[in-house]
């Protein structure tokens, strides 16, 4: 058996089949092609474009024409207009958040009194008294206080209060004020001693 003749046929037969398939595909594609006539649509677009160009030219000419100044009259033609009355500025009303003692009791397992600053971890009875003496008597007031203000209250009590860190107290007080009892209980369990 002659392997050279076999090798040529292995290449020649697929090449001939591919050539025949290509010619047939071309002929079938050419016979089924559809010609779309867009000439009417193209003419319509051209006409619209011409009209828009003429409108633009008319507007440009109109802008270029100088406008005669209004005649000056010697008599006063002013009419008194009533003054504009602005509506009064009303400060936004901050909604009051109702204290839910039951939800607080469920979260902490004990009765919680509204605005009890001792609920904030790190504040005991003496520190609560110091804050109330300084005018910070509610959770909301403590939540709005800056850490530096809290530190001043502690510094006013002497050196025995230096170990306390008030950095988290406004955060905890805000959770109390907003009634986020579960979040506060979780936060306090994760931050022992109320330290960040």
Secondary structure, DSSP 8 states (H G I E B T S, - for coil): --HHHHHHHHHHHHHHHHHHHHHHHHHHHHHT------HHHHHHHHHHHHHHHHHHHHHHHHHHS--------SS-------------------------HHHHHHHHSS---TT-GGGSTT--HHHHHHHHHTT--SHHHHHHS-HHHHHHHHHTT-GGGTT--GGGHHHHHHHHHTT-HHHHHHHHHHSGGG--
